[in-house]
Amino acid sequence: MAIMPLTQAMFLLLETRDQPMHVGSLQLFRPPEGSGPEFLREMYEDLLDRDEMSSLFRKRAHRSPLTLGQWAWEDDELIDLEHHVRHSALPHPGRIRELLALVSRLHASLLDRSRPLWEAHLIEGLNDGRYAVYTKMHHALMDGVSAAKLMERSLSTDPDVRDLPPPWAPRSRRPRKSPAGGGLLGIPRAALGVTSDFVGLGPAVLKRAAEQALRQQAVALPLQAPRSMFNVAITGSRRFAAQSWPMESFKAVAKASGSTLNDVLLAVCSGALRKYLIEQDALPSHSLVAMTPVSLRADDDDAEDAGVNVGTLLCTLGTDIEDPAKRMSVVRESMNAGKEAMKGLTQLQVTALSAATMAPLAVQSLVDPGGYTRPAYNLVISNVPGPKEPLYFNGAKLEGSYPLSIPHHGQAMNITVTSYNGNLEFGIVGCRRTVPRLQRLLTFLDESLQELTESVGA
């Protein structure tokens, strides 16, 4: 039995019926040529026979007097695979609308804490002949990026490969090298490095604050976001919307405007959010602020000396600006200023500053779920790189992969985007009651992309 780190246990501690703490993924597959109507049922029965399971998928959350009330992981030796892997069918007429409605309901339900915290649903009945797989894993068990990579590793780039193991099957591990100065003798040295990082936090924060002042607040600051319809207490019901766009359309705008692909993605979301809030008669007079994880590499190479790779930034979205090109400029300047302020920091310092950025939201979620104070930021917009080539599972081609993240009190909606085979796959999850007509955002995303394309001459 292993005591959970606080970074895992916090998701169990924060979980309620109104805010389930699991991440999910919806994948669309095209069956191989010549497949009959029994293809998915036969696949389901075969998967149930694959009951050998890696330790990750056996982990069960547990706490007792023996753990002093702390959450711990223990292995479940009596796995009921039929509970975790389920076979469903859509009602007629089997459109994407019916699929998204089913996934919305599945994403709203809590995972059973008396069992390992994951589920996989095989869904047939789509009127175009495809089938879907919806999976969800508790955030205490795995984050969304790691879960997506785990699913990808169970697929193949070869359409002719058969008899692939399911995601829960054990995999051989490559031996890890012991770090230099490991063992007990390495502890003082590691502690010294950590201490020096924390000592540097004070100057780092002052440096960042000074740079922010010089840039006239180009960097968005915590608790500067306006109140909005997204920053309220939520219910446990969910609505999910998903759609794909060609990545080349975003790259064309990026090239024409001198921006990054992520800048364009944020600007497109900004335009869509502005349209949605105007339709709801709920557009704040000040710009919305998004929290977004970003890469801090100077380029896309894999150099080991590239320094800090990932940080969490707050981005001013410019939703108070009507002109698409000007909104694009505001987003680009905000992101560039944030990245510049992160330069020269160690990974630990970036992590600490990112935690400081998110801490107010965690406090608000607990003590001010109604959103009576200014929010730390208005929503999360994540962009996660994915596979660049088509993938297959036992001959079935993966045609789309859409992420589902976690709305919670004070953050009623989340936008997560992943790339796959030349497309950007948008997954939008919101509270069904407090974010009405969520699917309208898909229309507004399309309109926003077109307007931005025209405004920069792409």
CORKAGI-V983354 format. One record per pair of residues at least 12 apart in sequence whose ideal C-beta (glycine too) atoms are under 8 Angstrom apart, sorted by sequence separation. I is the first residue (numbers start at 1). GAP is how many residues later the second one is. If there is no record, write none. Layout:
i=I gap=GAP
i=I gap=GAP
This chain:
i=61 gap=12
i=62 gap=12
i=90 gap=12
i=121 gap=12
i=135 gap=12
i=154 gap=12
i=296 gap=12
i=297 gap=12
i=318 gap=12
i=364 gap=12
i=404 gap=12
i=415 gap=12
i=416 gap=12
i=60 gap=13
i=106 gap=13
i=120 gap=13
i=121 gap=13
i=154 gap=13
i=251 gap=13
i=296 gap=13
i=317 gap=13
i=318 gap=13
i=403 gap=13
i=415 gap=13
i=416 gap=13
i=428 gap=13
i=59 gap=14
i=60 gap=14
i=88 gap=14
i=120 gap=14
i=121 gap=14
i=153 gap=14
i=247 gap=14
i=250 gap=14
i=253 gap=14
i=295 gap=14
i=296 gap=14
i=316 gap=14
i=317 gap=14
i=361 gap=14
i=403 gap=14
i=414 gap=14
i=428 gap=14
i=59 gap=15
i=60 gap=15
i=106 gap=15
i=120 gap=15
i=154 gap=15
i=250 gap=15
i=273 gap=15
i=295 gap=15
i=296 gap=15
i=316 gap=15
i=361 gap=15
i=386 gap=15
i=403 gap=15
i=413 gap=15
i=414 gap=15
i=59 gap=16
i=60 gap=16
i=119 gap=16
i=135 gap=16
i=151 gap=16
i=294 gap=16
i=315 gap=16
i=360 gap=16
i=361 gap=16
i=402 gap=16
i=413 gap=16
i=414 gap=16
i=426 gap=16
i=58 gap=17
i=59 gap=17
i=118 gap=17
i=119 gap=17
i=150 gap=17
i=293 gap=17
i=294 gap=17
i=401 gap=17
i=413 gap=17
i=58 gap=18
i=118 gap=18
i=153 gap=18
i=250 gap=18
i=270 gap=18
i=293 gap=18
i=294 gap=18
i=316 gap=18
i=358 gap=18
i=412 gap=18
i=413 gap=18
i=58 gap=19
i=118 gap=19
i=293 gap=19
i=294 gap=19
i=315 gap=19
i=357 gap=19
i=384 gap=19
i=401 gap=19
i=412 gap=19
i=426 gap=19
i=55 gap=20
i=117 gap=20
i=118 gap=20
i=292 gap=20
i=293 gap=20
i=315 gap=20
i=400 gap=20
i=58 gap=21
i=102 gap=21
i=117 gap=21
i=269 gap=21
i=291 gap=21
i=292 gap=21
i=382 gap=21
i=57 gap=22
i=291 gap=22
i=292 gap=22
i=313 gap=22
i=398 gap=22
i=403 gap=22
i=405 gap=22
i=407 gap=22
i=412 gap=22
i=413 gap=22
i=117 gap=23
i=118 gap=23
i=291 gap=23
i=292 gap=23
i=315 gap=23
i=382 gap=23
i=398 gap=23
i=400 gap=23
i=402 gap=23
i=404 gap=23
i=406 gap=23
i=407 gap=23
i=412 gap=23
i=99 gap=24
i=117 gap=24
i=266 gap=24
i=290 gap=24
i=291 gap=24
i=314 gap=24
i=401 gap=24
i=402 gap=24
i=403 gap=24
i=405 gap=24
i=407 gap=24
i=111 gap=25
i=116 gap=25
i=289 gap=25
i=290 gap=25
i=313 gap=25
i=380 gap=25
i=400 gap=25
i=402 gap=25
i=404 gap=25
i=413 gap=25
i=53 gap=26
i=266 gap=26
i=289 gap=26
i=313 gap=26
i=57 gap=27
i=98 gap=27
i=99 gap=27
i=107 gap=27
i=111 gap=27
i=289 gap=27
i=290 gap=27
i=311 gap=27
i=51 gap=28
i=53 gap=28
i=106 gap=28
i=289 gap=28
i=311 gap=28
i=83 gap=29
i=103 gap=29
i=107 gap=29
i=287 gap=29
i=288 gap=29
i=313 gap=29
i=51 gap=30
i=96 gap=30
i=106 gap=30
i=262 gap=30
i=287 gap=30
i=391 gap=30
i=84 gap=31
i=94 gap=31
i=95 gap=31
i=103 gap=31
i=287 gap=31
i=288 gap=31
i=311 gap=31
i=380 gap=31
i=388 gap=31
i=390 gap=31
i=83 gap=32
i=84 gap=32
i=94 gap=32
i=95 gap=32
i=102 gap=32
i=135 gap=32
i=262 gap=32
i=287 gap=32
i=379 gap=32
i=382 gap=32
i=384 gap=32
i=386 gap=32
i=387 gap=32
i=389 gap=32
i=48 gap=33
i=86 gap=33
i=88 gap=33
i=90 gap=33
i=94 gap=33
i=99 gap=33
i=287 gap=33
i=382 gap=33
i=384 gap=33
i=385 gap=33
i=386 gap=33
i=387 gap=33
i=388 gap=33
i=47 gap=34
i=48 gap=34
i=84 gap=34
i=85 gap=34
i=86 gap=34
i=87 gap=34
i=88 gap=34
i=89 gap=34
i=90 gap=34
i=91 gap=34
i=93 gap=34
i=286 gap=34
i=287 gap=34
i=308 gap=34
i=379 gap=34
i=380 gap=34
i=381 gap=34
i=382 gap=34
i=383 gap=34
i=384 gap=34
i=385 gap=34
i=386 gap=34
i=387 gap=34
i=388 gap=34
i=80 gap=35
i=84 gap=35
i=85 gap=35
i=86 gap=35
i=87 gap=35
i=88 gap=35
i=89 gap=35
i=90 gap=35
i=284 gap=35
i=285 gap=35
i=375 gap=35
i=379 gap=35
i=380 gap=35
i=381 gap=35
i=382 gap=35
i=383 gap=35
i=384 gap=35
i=84 gap=36
i=86 gap=36
i=88 gap=36
i=89 gap=36
i=90 gap=36
i=283 gap=36
i=284 gap=36
i=375 gap=36
i=379 gap=36
i=380 gap=36
i=381 gap=36
i=48 gap=37
i=79 gap=37
i=85 gap=37
i=87 gap=37
i=283 gap=37
i=308 gap=37
i=47 gap=38
i=308 gap=38
i=309 gap=38
i=312 gap=38
i=76 gap=39
i=308 gap=39
i=311 gap=39
i=371 gap=39
i=386 gap=39
i=76 gap=40
i=310 gap=40
i=369 gap=40
i=44 gap=41
i=294 gap=41
i=312 gap=41
i=369 gap=41
i=277 gap=42
i=308 gap=42
i=311 gap=42
i=312 gap=42
i=368 gap=42
i=44 gap=43
i=287 gap=43
i=296 gap=43
i=311 gap=43
i=314 gap=43
i=365 gap=43
i=273 gap=44
i=294 gap=44
i=365 gap=44
i=274 gap=45
i=294 gap=45
i=312 gap=45
i=364 gap=45
i=365 gap=45
i=41 gap=46
i=273 gap=46
i=296 gap=46
i=312 gap=46
i=364 gap=46
i=365 gap=46
i=40 gap=47
i=120 gap=47
i=270 gap=47
i=296 gap=47
i=229 gap=48
i=269 gap=48
i=270 gap=48
i=12 gap=49
i=228 gap=49
i=266 gap=49
i=270 gap=49
i=361 gap=49
i=267 gap=50
i=361 gap=50
i=229 gap=51
i=266 gap=51
i=267 gap=51
i=61 gap=52
i=60 gap=53
i=229 gap=53
i=271 gap=53
i=274 gap=53
i=60 gap=54
i=228 gap=54
i=296 gap=54
i=60 gap=55
i=60 gap=56
i=61 gap=56
i=228 gap=56
i=271 gap=56
i=4 gap=57
i=59 gap=57
i=60 gap=57
i=227 gap=57
i=267 gap=57
i=270 gap=57
i=13 gap=58
i=58 gap=58
i=59 gap=58
i=226 gap=58
i=12 gap=59
i=57 gap=59
i=226 gap=59
i=226 gap=60
i=228 gap=60
i=267 gap=60
i=1 gap=61
i=9 gap=61
i=57 gap=61
i=226 gap=61
i=267 gap=61
i=270 gap=61
i=9 gap=62
i=226 gap=62
i=8 gap=63
i=225 gap=63
i=314 gap=63
i=3 gap=64
i=225 gap=64
i=264 gap=64
i=267 gap=64
i=1 gap=65
i=224 gap=65
i=263 gap=65
i=266 gap=65
i=267 gap=65
i=1 gap=66
i=4 gap=66
i=291 gap=66
i=315 gap=66
i=3 gap=67
i=4 gap=67
i=291 gap=67
i=3 gap=68
i=4 gap=68
i=257 gap=68
i=263 gap=68
i=3 gap=69
i=4 gap=69
i=71 gap=69
i=220 gap=69
i=259 gap=69
i=263 gap=69
i=266 gap=69
i=2 gap=70
i=1 gap=71
i=2 gap=71
i=257 gap=71
i=1 gap=72
i=259 gap=72
i=260 gap=72
i=263 gap=72
i=1 gap=73
i=26 gap=73
i=259 gap=73
i=262 gap=73
i=258 gap=74
i=47 gap=75
i=253 gap=75
i=257 gap=75
i=260 gap=75
i=26 gap=77
i=61 gap=77
i=44 gap=78
i=24 gap=79
i=43 gap=79
i=61 gap=79
i=24 gap=82
i=40 gap=82
i=59 gap=82
i=24 gap=83
i=41 gap=83
i=40 gap=84
i=22 gap=85
i=56 gap=85
i=291 gap=85
i=56 gap=86
i=291 gap=86
i=20 gap=87
i=290 gap=87
i=20 gap=88
i=289 gap=88
i=290 gap=88
i=291 gap=88
i=292 gap=88
i=20 gap=89
i=22 gap=89
i=289 gap=89
i=290 gap=89
i=291 gap=89
i=292 gap=89
i=293 gap=89
i=20 gap=90
i=288 gap=90
i=290 gap=90
i=291 gap=90
i=292 gap=90
i=293 gap=90
i=20 gap=91
i=40 gap=91
i=288 gap=91
i=290 gap=91
i=292 gap=91
i=39 gap=92
i=222 gap=92
i=17 gap=93
i=220 gap=93
i=221 gap=93
i=219 gap=94
i=220 gap=94
i=15 gap=95
i=22 gap=95
i=219 gap=95
i=220 gap=95
i=220 gap=96
i=28 gap=98
i=31 gap=98
i=218 gap=98
i=30 gap=99
i=31 gap=99
i=30 gap=100
i=31 gap=100
i=12 gap=101
i=29 gap=101
i=28 gap=102
i=29 gap=102
i=28 gap=103
i=29 gap=103
i=28 gap=104
i=29 gap=104
i=27 gap=105
i=26 gap=106
i=27 gap=106
i=273 gap=106
i=26 gap=107
i=27 gap=107
i=26 gap=108
i=27 gap=108
i=25 gap=109
i=24 gap=110
i=25 gap=110
i=57 gap=110
i=24 gap=111
i=25 gap=111
i=57 gap=111
i=24 gap=112
i=56 gap=112
i=269 gap=112
i=23 gap=113
i=24 gap=113
i=22 gap=114
i=23 gap=114
i=54 gap=114
i=220 gap=114
i=22 gap=115
i=50 gap=115
i=53 gap=115
i=54 gap=115
i=218 gap=115
i=219 gap=115
i=266 gap=115
i=22 gap=116
i=23 gap=116
i=50 gap=116
i=53 gap=116
i=54 gap=116
i=218 gap=116
i=265 gap=116
i=21 gap=117
i=22 gap=117
i=52 gap=117
i=53 gap=117
i=54 gap=117
i=21 gap=118
i=50 gap=118
i=52 gap=118
i=218 gap=118
i=219 gap=118
i=220 gap=118
i=265 gap=118
i=21 gap=119
i=23 gap=119
i=25 gap=119
i=47 gap=119
i=50 gap=119
i=218 gap=119
i=219 gap=119
i=23 gap=120
i=23 gap=121
i=262 gap=121
i=25 gap=122
i=215 gap=122
i=219 gap=122
i=261 gap=122
i=25 gap=123
i=23 gap=124
i=27 gap=124
i=324 gap=124
i=328 gap=124
i=212 gap=125
i=12 gap=126
i=25 gap=126
i=211 gap=126
i=11 gap=127
i=32 gap=127
i=324 gap=127
i=325 gap=127
i=328 gap=127
i=11 gap=128
i=12 gap=128
i=108 gap=128
i=324 gap=128
i=328 gap=128
i=11 gap=129
i=108 gap=129
i=211 gap=129
i=212 gap=129
i=108 gap=130
i=211 gap=130
i=324 gap=130
i=325 gap=130
i=9 gap=131
i=107 gap=131
i=324 gap=131
i=325 gap=131
i=8 gap=132
i=323 gap=132
i=8 gap=133
i=105 gap=133
i=107 gap=133
i=208 gap=133
i=104 gap=134
i=207 gap=134
i=208 gap=134
i=222 gap=134
i=104 gap=135
i=222 gap=135
i=4 gap=136
i=104 gap=136
i=233 gap=136
i=103 gap=137
i=207 gap=137
i=223 gap=137
i=232 gap=137
i=233 gap=137
i=222 gap=138
i=232 gap=138
i=233 gap=138
i=232 gap=139
i=100 gap=140
i=204 gap=140
i=231 gap=140
i=100 gap=141
i=204 gap=141
i=100 gap=142
i=227 gap=144
i=231 gap=144
i=200 gap=145
i=204 gap=145
i=208 gap=145
i=200 gap=146
i=269 gap=146
i=227 gap=147
i=228 gap=147
i=231 gap=147
i=201 gap=148
i=205 gap=148
i=226 gap=148
i=227 gap=148
i=230 gap=148
i=197 gap=149
i=200 gap=149
i=204 gap=149
i=225 gap=149
i=230 gap=149
i=198 gap=150
i=223 gap=150
i=224 gap=150
i=225 gap=150
i=228 gap=150
i=197 gap=151
i=201 gap=151
i=223 gap=151
i=225 gap=151
i=197 gap=152
i=201 gap=152
i=223 gap=152
i=225 gap=152
i=226 gap=152
i=265 gap=152
i=223 gap=153
i=225 gap=153
i=194 gap=154
i=198 gap=154
i=222 gap=154
i=222 gap=155
i=244 gap=156
i=280 gap=156
i=220 gap=157
i=242 gap=158
i=279 gap=158
i=265 gap=159
i=242 gap=160
i=279 gap=161
i=240 gap=164
i=276 gap=164
i=276 gap=165
i=273 gap=168
i=276 gap=168
i=238 gap=169
i=272 gap=169
i=275 gap=169
i=273 gap=171
i=247 gap=172
i=272 gap=172
i=275 gap=172
i=234 gap=173
i=271 gap=173
i=272 gap=173
i=275 gap=173
i=234 gap=174
i=248 gap=174
i=250 gap=174
i=234 gap=175
i=247 gap=175
i=272 gap=175
i=233 gap=176
i=246 gap=176
i=247 gap=176
i=269 gap=176
i=271 gap=176
i=272 gap=176
i=232 gap=177
i=233 gap=177
i=246 gap=177
i=247 gap=177
i=268 gap=177
i=271 gap=177
i=232 gap=178
i=234 gap=178
i=245 gap=178
i=246 gap=178
i=270 gap=178
i=271 gap=178
i=231 gap=179
i=244 gap=179
i=245 gap=179
i=269 gap=179
i=231 gap=180
i=232 gap=180
i=244 gap=180
i=268 gap=180
i=271 gap=180
i=230 gap=181
i=231 gap=181
i=244 gap=181
i=245 gap=181
i=267 gap=181
i=268 gap=181
i=271 gap=181
i=230 gap=182
i=243 gap=182
i=244 gap=182
i=229 gap=183
i=230 gap=183
i=242 gap=183
i=243 gap=183
i=242 gap=184
i=268 gap=184
i=241 gap=185
i=242 gap=185
i=267 gap=185
i=241 gap=186
i=242 gap=186
i=240 gap=187
i=241 gap=187
i=240 gap=188
i=264 gap=188
i=240 gap=189
i=239 gap=190
i=238 gap=191
i=239 gap=191
i=238 gap=192
i=239 gap=192
i=238 gap=193
i=239 gap=193
i=237 gap=194
i=238 gap=194
i=237 gap=195
i=235 gap=196
i=237 gap=196
i=239 gap=196
i=253 gap=196
i=234 gap=197
i=235 gap=197
i=241 gap=197
i=235 gap=198
i=240 gap=198
i=241 gap=198
i=234 gap=199
i=235 gap=199
i=239 gap=199
i=243 gap=199
i=250 gap=199
i=253 gap=199
i=257 gap=199
i=234 gap=200
i=239 gap=200
i=241 gap=200
i=242 gap=200
i=245 gap=200
i=249 gap=200
i=253 gap=200
i=256 gap=200
i=233 gap=201
i=241 gap=201
i=245 gap=201
i=252 gap=201
i=256 gap=201
i=257 gap=201
i=232 gap=202
i=243 gap=202
i=256 gap=202
i=243 gap=203
i=253 gap=203
i=255 gap=203
i=230 gap=204
i=245 gap=204
i=249 gap=204
i=229 gap=205
i=230 gap=205
i=253 gap=205
i=229 gap=206
i=252 gap=206
i=26 gap=214
i=18 gap=215
i=19 gap=215
i=18 gap=216
i=20 gap=216
i=26 gap=216
i=18 gap=217
i=19 gap=217
i=18 gap=218
i=17 gap=219
i=164 gap=229
i=164 gap=230
i=161 gap=231
i=163 gap=231
i=157 gap=232
i=162 gap=232
i=157 gap=233
i=159 gap=233
i=161 gap=233
i=162 gap=233
i=152 gap=234
i=157 gap=234
i=158 gap=234
i=161 gap=234
i=152 gap=235
i=156 gap=235
i=157 gap=235
i=160 gap=235
i=148 gap=236
i=155 gap=236
i=156 gap=236
i=159 gap=236
i=155 gap=237
i=156 gap=237
i=144 gap=238
i=148 gap=238
i=155 gap=238
i=159 gap=238
i=145 gap=239
i=152 gap=239
i=154 gap=239
i=144 gap=240
i=155 gap=243
i=151 gap=250
i=148 gap=253
i=148 gap=255
i=144 gap=259
i=144 gap=261
i=131 gap=265
i=139 gap=267
i=136 gap=268
i=130 gap=269
i=148 gap=270
i=144 gap=272
i=107 gap=297
i=103 gap=301
i=107 gap=322
i=108 gap=324
i=104 gap=328
i=100 gap=339
i=19 gap=346
i=14 gap=348
i=14 gap=351
i=43 gap=351
i=10 gap=352
i=14 gap=352
i=35 gap=360
i=35 gap=361
i=32 gap=362
i=32 gap=363
i=29 gap=364
i=31 gap=364
i=32 gap=364
i=31 gap=365
i=32 gap=365
i=30 gap=366
i=29 gap=367
i=30 gap=367
i=29 gap=368
i=29 gap=369
i=30 gap=369
i=28 gap=370
i=29 gap=370
i=27 gap=371
i=28 gap=371
i=28 gap=372
i=27 gap=373
i=28 gap=373
i=26 gap=374
i=27 gap=374
i=26 gap=375
i=27 gap=375
i=25 gap=376
i=26 gap=376
i=25 gap=377
i=25 gap=378
i=26 gap=378
i=24 gap=379
i=25 gap=379
i=23 gap=380
i=24 gap=380
i=23 gap=381
i=23 gap=382
i=23 gap=383
i=22 gap=384
i=21 gap=385
i=20 gap=386
i=19 gap=387
i=21 gap=387
i=19 gap=388
i=19 gap=389
i=19 gap=390
i=18 gap=391
i=14 gap=394
i=26 gap=401
